[in-house]
Amino acid sequence: MNPQVLLPGLVLWCGLIAWSDWRARRIPNTLLVAGLAVAGLGLVFQGQTPFGIGPWASAMGLVLGLLALLPFHLARLMGAGDVKLFATAGALMGGWALWPIWLIASLLSAVHALVWAAWQRWVPGASQAAASGQQARLPYGLHLGLAMVAVALWPELTPRLSFGLAG
């Protein structure tokens, strides 16, 4: 199936995740399960996820996404929802998509952090208004969601390596 056809659904799903992470710094498991269900239903009924990823690549993407960000969660640098979202992205889009998703999300997060720091420094009273530790944490799920949409819009961002295998 053409990922462009699924773009409105992906944008809505990522938008819900971004909104929740922005407002509450939390990504609901129901949204993550919905993403995994879409991948699973595609695998069962079409033999591939809506993004054209087969069962093996989907499973490897899920495991790679989980293992890649789990150390950041264990070090208390990232929330569990962010790790689960990255694993869900791997299940939906495959392990090859994780590299550009991570890179784009990290760049967005860096820009967000710089803007937030400038805001705190130059806007009078901003540092008192954002004094709570919860609001000081960046919503990385928002950045991951935007990156997933970017990779869906521009699939050429995703490297495809064949390792000499046919197909």
Secondary structure, 3 states (H helix, E strand, C coil): CCCCCCHHHHHHHHHHHHHHHHHHCCCCHHHHHHHHHHHHHHHHHHCCCCCCCCHHHHHHHHHHHHHHHHHHHHCCCCCHHHHHHHHHHHHHHCHHHHHHHHHHHHHHHHHHHHHHHHHHHHCCCHHHHCCCHHHHCCCHHHHHHHHHHHHHHCHHHCCCCCCCCCC
